[in-house]
């Protein structure tokens, strides 16, 4: 037995994962659990996902001839904190797994997971437990080898292979369904790797994506797919996006049609880059609070620089100081709005993701944004309906269109009006409205 952690596993262990790397699940040159999908071996992504799902231990059932290759793979990815052990096993019985459960509580839930299965970025099982004396089996035909049972049941049938155990439990009426939230791709050969990558990339889209962002995703996901094969981290992309944002603001500030058009096109490129860092982070499970804040700060820095750059460019093109005044109003309003939102993120939801910022009618669990909550009141419903206009993907696209038309001066007015409307509505609803309600006023 080879261990990946010196931490003892005591009787309080409640969730154990058994990953089978034997038989058809063995590593092979053309595929298997060591195949790399979007920058991570299948087995490593599985262990990271299982760790995030709250499992306390993992047992890898490995053919003796494959132990060195599996150990080498595990050593290359030190981010895994989940205690794991390797059990040498040639046959297909559950005995090697059961041997590792001697110090595990008999009611602990044991997940049996075929090691070649590749899923999206989220844990594919709902929060459920197997009743005493029963085994739950994956309902999807593609995941029939996935099962969940109590440790006591596996101990009582340690001499059986999983298919034999399932046949016996079905005959006794003790086999229940284990519904999956995602369909796996069995990476058994080289041809399955592109299918697994496509399935994983689809899972990287965000529910909060706006209309334009959904189209941008086609470009960003295609780019991310190639960058994931390189030793590039999300923060590298974030820093590059911030540099692009700075450059497009400086270019736009030169004034003139071509300079401002190039600035607008650069701003669109910055918006697409904004999606790539998050996609790499979610695919490689590299999300962090620091990464969230760096992404948010880079976005807002790019927005502010481009806003000011366009205002200066319009002044230099048209000679009217009105554009400088509008730019100052836009920049001031933008800073006010971001200050309110940052304060909310830090004090209420403890997140660096602006998608978690919520108006009162959007607040869900832990104060985070819940788009399923309907707005109450005429003003609230109106703001909820027009909020998409101030989404970053929307106004970046409008900037590109106006840049092509040579009318970015319109954007200066929109920046000033939009930032003013944003900070005043946030201030009213997050600061003034609670005071008004405590004084006995009606709901908005």
C-alpha positions as CSV (number, residue, x, y, z in Angstrom):
1,X,0.0,0.0,0.0
2,X,1.3,3.4,-1.0
3,X,0.0,6.5,0.8
4,X,-0.3,10.1,-0.4
5,X,-0.8,11.4,3.2
6,X,0.6,10.6,6.6
7,X,-2.7,11.7,8.3
8,X,-4.3,8.8,10.1
9,X,-7.8,7.9,9.1
10,X,-9.9,7.3,12.2
11,X,-13.5,6.2,12.9
12,X,-14.9,9.7,12.2
13,X,-14.3,9.3,8.5
14,X,-17.7,9.5,6.9
15,X,-17.1,9.7,3.1
16,X,-14.6,7.6,1.2
17,X,-14.0,7.3,-2.6
18,X,-12.7,4.1,-4.2
19,X,-11.3,4.7,-7.7
20,X,-10.8,1.5,-9.7
21,X,-7.8,1.6,-12.1
22,X,-8.0,-2.1,-12.9
23,X,-9.2,-4.1,-15.9
24,X,-10.7,-1.8,-18.5
25,X,-9.8,1.2,-16.3
26,X,-6.1,0.6,-16.5
27,X,-3.8,3.3,-17.8
28,X,-2.8,2.8,-21.4
29,X,-0.9,4.9,-24.0
30,X,-4.0,5.6,-25.9
31,X,-6.1,6.8,-23.0
32,X,-7.2,5.8,-19.5
33,X,-7.1,7.6,-16.2
34,X,-3.8,9.2,-16.9
35,X,-4.9,10.8,-20.1
36,X,-4.7,14.6,-20.1
37,X,-8.0,16.4,-20.6
38,X,-7.8,20.2,-20.7
39,X,-4.5,20.3,-18.9
40,X,-5.2,17.8,-16.2
41,X,-5.0,14.0,-16.1
42,X,-8.5,12.4,-15.7
43,X,-7.6,10.8,-12.3
44,X,-6.3,14.1,-10.9
45,X,-9.3,16.1,-11.9
46,X,-11.5,13.4,-10.4
47,X,-9.6,13.6,-7.1
48,X,-9.8,17.4,-6.9
49,X,-13.5,17.3,-7.6
50,X,-14.1,14.6,-5.0
51,X,-12.1,16.6,-2.5
52,X,-14.2,19.7,-3.1
53,X,-17.3,17.6,-2.7
54,X,-16.3,16.8,0.9
55,X,-14.8,13.4,0.7
56,X,-12.3,12.7,3.4
57,X,-10.2,10.0,1.8
58,X,-9.6,8.3,-1.6
59,X,-8.4,4.7,-2.3
60,X,-6.9,4.0,-5.7
61,X,-7.1,0.3,-6.7
62,X,-4.1,-0.1,-9.1
63,X,-2.7,-3.1,-11.0
64,X,0.9,-3.7,-9.6
65,X,2.4,-3.0,-13.1
66,X,0.8,0.5,-13.1
67,X,1.8,1.7,-9.6
68,X,4.9,3.6,-10.7
69,X,3.1,5.5,-13.5
70,X,0.2,6.4,-11.1
71,X,2.6,7.6,-8.4
72,X,4.5,9.7,-10.9
73,X,1.3,11.3,-12.1
74,X,0.2,12.1,-8.5
75,X,3.6,13.6,-7.7
76,X,3.3,16.1,-10.5
77,X,0.2,17.7,-9.0
78,X,0.9,18.9,-5.4
79,X,-2.4,20.9,-5.1
80,X,-4.3,17.8,-4.0
81,X,-4.9,17.8,-0.2
82,X,-7.2,14.8,0.0
83,X,-5.5,11.9,1.8
84,X,-5.1,9.0,-0.7
85,X,-3.7,5.5,-0.8
86,X,-2.8,3.1,-3.5
87,X,-3.8,-0.5,-3.1
88,X,-2.1,-3.0,-5.4
89,X,-4.7,-5.3,-6.8
90,X,-4.8,-7.6,-9.8
91,X,-8.3,-9.1,-9.6
92,X,-11.7,-7.4,-9.7
93,X,-13.0,-8.1,-6.2
94,X,-13.7,-5.5,-3.6
95,X,-11.3,-7.0,-1.1
96,X,-8.4,-4.6,-1.6
97,X,-10.8,-1.7,-1.1
98,X,-12.4,-3.2,2.0
99,X,-9.0,-3.8,3.6
100,X,-8.5,0.0,3.7
101,X,-11.8,0.4,5.5
102,X,-10.9,-1.3,8.7
103,X,-10.7,1.9,10.7
104,X,-13.7,3.5,8.9
105,X,-17.1,3.8,10.6
106,X,-19.4,1.1,9.3
107,X,-22.0,3.7,8.3
108,X,-19.5,5.7,6.2
109,X,-20.6,6.3,2.6
110,X,-18.2,4.7,0.1
111,X,-18.3,5.9,-3.5
112,X,-17.1,3.4,-6.2
113,X,-15.9,5.4,-9.2
114,X,-14.4,4.0,-12.4
115,X,-11.2,5.9,-12.9
116,X,-11.6,6.6,-16.7
117,X,-14.7,8.6,-16.2
118,X,-14.3,12.3,-17.1
119,X,-17.0,14.8,-16.0
120,X,-17.5,18.5,-16.1
121,X,-16.0,20.8,-13.5
122,X,-18.7,20.1,-10.9
123,X,-19.3,17.0,-8.8
124,X,-21.8,14.9,-10.8
125,X,-23.7,13.4,-7.9
126,X,-26.5,15.0,-5.9
127,X,-26.2,15.1,-2.1
128,X,-27.6,11.7,-1.2
129,X,-26.7,8.7,1.0
130,X,-27.2,5.0,0.5
131,X,-29.5,3.4,3.1
132,X,-28.3,0.6,5.3
133,X,-28.2,-2.7,3.4
134,X,-28.7,-1.0,0.0
135,X,-26.5,0.0,-2.9
136,X,-27.2,2.9,-5.2
137,X,-26.1,2.6,-8.9
138,X,-25.7,5.3,-11.5
139,X,-28.9,5.7,-13.5
140,X,-27.1,6.8,-16.7
141,X,-26.1,3.7,-18.8
142,X,-22.8,5.4,-19.5
143,X,-22.1,5.4,-15.7
144,X,-23.4,2.0,-14.7
145,X,-20.1,1.3,-12.9
146,X,-20.6,4.1,-10.4
147,X,-22.1,3.1,-7.1
148,X,-22.6,4.3,-3.5
149,X,-23.0,2.1,-0.4
150,X,-22.2,1.9,3.3
151,X,-18.9,0.5,4.3
152,X,-20.7,-2.3,6.3
153,X,-22.3,-3.6,3.1
154,X,-19.0,-3.7,1.2
155,X,-17.3,-5.5,4.1
156,X,-20.0,-8.2,4.1
157,X,-19.4,-8.8,0.3
158,X,-15.7,-8.2,0.0
159,X,-15.1,-11.4,-1.9
160,X,-17.3,-10.3,-4.8
161,X,-16.6,-8.1,-7.8
162,X,-18.8,-5.1,-8.2
163,X,-20.9,-6.5,-11.1
164,X,-21.6,-9.7,-9.0
165,X,-22.5,-7.5,-6.0
166,X,-24.9,-5.4,-8.0
167,X,-26.5,-8.6,-9.5
168,X,-27.1,-9.9,-5.9
169,X,-28.5,-6.7,-4.6
170,X,-30.9,-6.4,-7.6
171,X,-32.1,-9.9,-7.0
172,X,-32.8,-9.0,-3.3
173,X,-34.5,-5.7,-4.2
174,X,-31.7,-3.7,-2.5
175,X,-30.4,-1.8,-5.5
176,X,-31.6,1.8,-5.9
177,X,-30.9,4.6,-8.4
178,X,-28.0,7.0,-8.1
179,X,-29.0,10.0,-10.4
180,X,-26.3,11.9,-12.0
181,X,-26.3,15.7,-12.8
182,X,-23.7,15.2,-15.6
183,X,-23.1,12.4,-18.1
184,X,-19.6,11.0,-18.0
185,X,-17.2,10.4,-20.9
186,X,-15.2,7.2,-20.6
187,X,-11.7,8.1,-21.7
188,X,-10.7,4.6,-22.8
189,X,-8.9,5.6,-26.0
190,X,-7.4,8.6,-27.8
191,X,-10.6,9.3,-29.6
192,X,-12.4,9.9,-26.3
193,X,-10.1,12.7,-25.3
194,X,-11.6,15.4,-27.6
195,X,-15.1,14.3,-26.6
196,X,-14.2,14.7,-22.9
197,X,-12.7,18.1,-23.6
198,X,-15.8,19.3,-25.4
199,X,-18.0,18.1,-22.5
200,X,-15.7,19.9,-19.9
201,X,-15.6,23.1,-21.9
202,X,-19.4,23.2,-22.1
203,X,-19.6,23.0,-18.3
204,X,-17.4,26.2,-18.1
205,X,-20.1,28.5,-19.3
206,X,-21.7,30.7,-16.7
207,X,-25.4,31.0,-16.0
208,X,-24.9,34.7,-15.5
209,X,-23.5,35.2,-19.0
210,X,-25.2,38.0,-20.9
211,X,-26.3,37.8,-24.5
212,X,-23.1,39.0,-26.0
213,X,-20.9,37.0,-23.6
214,X,-22.6,33.8,-24.8
215,X,-21.2,34.5,-28.3
216,X,-17.8,35.6,-26.9
217,X,-17.6,32.2,-25.2
218,X,-17.2,30.5,-28.5
219,X,-13.9,32.4,-29.1
220,X,-12.7,32.3,-25.5
221,X,-13.4,28.6,-25.0
222,X,-11.6,27.7,-28.3
223,X,-8.6,29.8,-27.1
224,X,-8.7,28.4,-23.6
225,X,-8.7,24.8,-24.9
226,X,-5.3,25.5,-26.5
227,X,-3.9,27.4,-23.6
228,X,-4.8,24.7,-21.1
229,X,-2.2,22.4,-22.6
230,X,0.5,25.0,-21.7
231,X,1.8,25.8,-18.2
232,X,-0.2,29.0,-18.2
233,X,-2.1,30.0,-15.0
234,X,-5.2,32.1,-14.8
235,X,-3.4,35.0,-13.2
236,X,-1.1,35.2,-16.2
237,X,-4.1,35.7,-18.5
238,X,-5.5,38.3,-16.1
239,X,-2.3,40.3,-16.1
240,X,-2.2,40.2,-19.9
241,X,-5.8,41.3,-20.1
242,X,-5.1,44.2,-17.9
243,X,-2.1,45.2,-20.1
244,X,-4.4,45.0,-23.2
245,X,-7.0,47.2,-21.4
246,X,-4.3,49.8,-20.6
247,X,-3.1,49.8,-24.2
248,X,-6.5,50.1,-25.8
249,X,-7.2,53.1,-23.5
250,X,-4.0,54.8,-24.5
251,X,-4.6,54.1,-28.2
252,X,-8.1,55.5,-28.0
253,X,-6.8,58.6,-26.3
254,X,-4.8,59.6,-29.5
255,X,-8.0,60.6,-31.1
256,X,-9.0,60.2,-34.8
257,X,-11.0,57.4,-36.4
258,X,-8.4,54.7,-36.8
259,X,-6.8,55.2,-33.4
260,X,-10.2,55.1,-31.6
261,X,-11.4,52.1,-33.7
262,X,-8.2,50.2,-32.8
263,X,-8.9,51.1,-29.2
264,X,-12.4,49.8,-29.4
265,X,-11.3,46.6,-31.0
266,X,-8.7,46.1,-28.3
267,X,-11.4,46.7,-25.7
268,X,-13.4,43.9,-27.3
269,X,-10.3,41.6,-27.2
270,X,-9.9,42.5,-23.5
271,X,-13.5,41.4,-22.9
272,X,-12.9,38.0,-24.5
273,X,-9.6,37.6,-22.5
274,X,-11.7,38.4,-19.4
275,X,-13.5,35.1,-20.0
276,X,-10.3,33.0,-20.6
277,X,-8.7,33.4,-17.2
278,X,-11.9,32.2,-15.5
279,X,-12.3,29.3,-17.9
280,X,-8.8,28.0,-17.2
281,X,-9.3,28.4,-13.5
282,X,-12.5,26.4,-13.5
283,X,-11.2,23.7,-15.9
284,X,-8.0,23.2,-13.9
285,X,-9.8,23.8,-10.5
286,X,-7.5,26.7,-9.8
287,X,-10.2,29.1,-8.5
288,X,-9.1,31.3,-5.6
289,X,-10.2,34.4,-3.7
290,X,-7.1,36.1,-4.9
291,X,-7.8,35.2,-8.5
292,X,-11.3,36.5,-8.2
293,X,-10.1,39.9,-6.9
294,X,-7.3,40.1,-9.5
295,X,-9.8,39.5,-12.3
296,X,-12.3,42.0,-10.9
297,X,-9.6,44.7,-10.4
298,X,-8.2,44.0,-13.9
299,X,-11.7,44.4,-15.4
300,X,-12.4,47.6,-13.6
301,X,-9.0,49.0,-14.3
302,X,-9.5,48.3,-18.1
303,X,-13.0,49.9,-17.9
304,X,-11.8,53.0,-16.3
305,X,-8.8,53.5,-18.6
306,X,-10.9,52.9,-21.7
307,X,-13.6,55.3,-20.4
308,X,-11.0,58.1,-19.8
309,X,-9.1,57.2,-23.0
310,X,-12.2,57.6,-25.2
311,X,-13.1,60.9,-23.5
312,X,-9.7,62.3,-24.2
313,X,-9.7,60.9,-27.7
314,X,-13.0,62.6,-28.5
315,X,-11.7,65.9,-27.0
316,X,-8.6,65.7,-29.2
317,X,-10.7,64.8,-32.3
318,X,-13.5,67.4,-31.8
319,X,-11.8,70.0,-29.7
320,X,-14.7,70.3,-27.2
321,X,-13.9,70.3,-23.5
322,X,-17.4,68.9,-22.9
323,X,-16.0,65.5,-23.5
324,X,-13.4,65.9,-20.8
325,X,-16.2,67.0,-18.4
326,X,-18.3,64.0,-19.4
327,X,-15.3,61.7,-18.9
328,X,-14.7,63.1,-15.4
329,X,-18.4,62.5,-14.6
330,X,-18.2,59.0,-16.0
331,X,-14.9,58.1,-14.1
332,X,-16.2,59.6,-10.8
333,X,-19.5,57.7,-11.1
334,X,-17.7,54.5,-12.0
335,X,-15.4,54.8,-8.9
336,X,-18.4,55.5,-6.7
337,X,-20.2,52.5,-8.0
338,X,-17.2,50.1,-7.7
339,X,-16.6,51.4,-4.1
340,X,-20.2,50.5,-3.1
341,X,-19.9,47.1,-4.8
342,X,-16.5,46.3,-3.3
343,X,-17.7,47.1,0.1
344,X,-20.7,44.8,-0.3
345,X,-18.5,42.0,-1.6
346,X,-16.1,42.3,1.3
347,X,-18.5,42.7,4.1
348,X,-21.5,40.7,3.0
349,X,-20.6,37.8,0.6
350,X,-16.9,37.6,1.2
351,X,-16.2,37.2,-2.5
352,X,-14.2,38.9,-5.2
353,X,-16.6,38.1,-8.0
354,X,-18.8,41.0,-9.1
355,X,-21.4,38.5,-10.3
356,X,-22.1,37.9,-6.6
357,X,-23.1,41.6,-6.1
358,X,-26.8,41.8,-5.5
359,X,-29.5,44.4,-5.4
360,X,-31.9,43.8,-2.5
361,X,-34.4,41.9,-4.7
362,X,-31.6,39.6,-6.0
363,X,-30.2,38.5,-2.6
364,X,-30.1,34.8,-2.1
365,X,-28.1,32.6,0.3
366,X,-25.3,34.4,2.1
367,X,-26.4,37.6,0.4
368,X,-25.1,36.4,-3.0
369,X,-27.0,37.2,-6.2
370,X,-29.9,34.9,-7.0
371,X,-31.3,35.6,-10.5
372,X,-34.4,33.5,-9.8
373,X,-35.8,36.0,-7.3
374,X,-38.4,38.4,-8.8
375,X,-38.1,42.1,-8.3
376,X,-40.8,43.7,-6.2
377,X,-42.1,47.2,-6.9
378,X,-42.2,49.3,-10.1
379,X,-38.8,50.8,-9.9
380,X,-37.1,47.6,-8.9
381,X,-38.7,45.7,-11.8
382,X,-37.6,48.5,-14.2
383,X,-34.0,48.4,-13.0
384,X,-34.0,44.6,-13.2
385,X,-35.1,44.7,-16.8
386,X,-32.6,47.3,-18.0
387,X,-29.6,46.0,-15.9
388,X,-28.3,44.1,-19.0
389,X,-27.5,47.4,-20.6
390,X,-24.7,48.1,-18.1
391,X,-23.3,44.6,-18.3
392,X,-19.7,44.7,-19.4
393,X,-20.2,42.4,-22.5
394,X,-23.1,44.7,-23.7
395,X,-21.4,48.0,-23.5
396,X,-18.1,46.6,-24.9
397,X,-20.0,45.4,-27.9
398,X,-21.7,48.8,-28.3
399,X,-18.2,50.4,-28.2
400,X,-17.0,48.2,-31.0
401,X,-20.1,49.0,-33.2
402,X,-19.7,52.8,-32.5
403,X,-16.0,52.6,-33.1
404,X,-16.7,51.0,-36.6
405,X,-19.2,53.8,-37.3
406,X,-16.8,56.5,-36.0
407,X,-19.2,57.6,-33.3
408,X,-17.5,56.7,-30.1
409,X,-18.4,60.2,-28.9
410,X,-21.9,58.8,-28.2
411,X,-20.2,56.3,-25.9
412,X,-18.8,59.2,-23.8
413,X,-22.4,60.3,-23.1
414,X,-23.5,56.8,-22.4
415,X,-20.5,56.3,-20.0
416,X,-21.5,59.4,-18.1
417,X,-25.2,58.6,-17.9
418,X,-24.7,54.9,-17.2
419,X,-22.1,55.3,-14.4
420,X,-24.2,58.0,-12.8
421,X,-27.4,55.9,-13.0
422,X,-25.5,52.9,-11.6
423,X,-24.0,54.5,-8.6
424,X,-27.1,56.5,-7.7
425,X,-29.4,53.4,-7.9
426,X,-26.9,51.3,-5.9
427,X,-26.6,54.1,-3.3
428,X,-30.4,54.5,-3.1
429,X,-31.2,50.8,-2.8
430,X,-28.4,49.7,-0.6
431,X,-28.1,52.8,1.7
432,X,-31.1,55.1,1.5
433,X,-33.9,52.6,1.0
434,X,-33.1,50.5,4.1
435,X,-33.1,53.8,6.2
436,X,-36.4,54.8,4.6
437,X,-38.0,51.4,5.3
438,X,-36.8,51.4,9.0
439,X,-38.6,54.8,9.2
440,X,-41.8,53.2,8.1
441,X,-41.9,54.1,4.4
442,X,-43.4,51.9,1.7
443,X,-41.5,49.3,-0.3
444,X,-40.1,50.3,-3.7
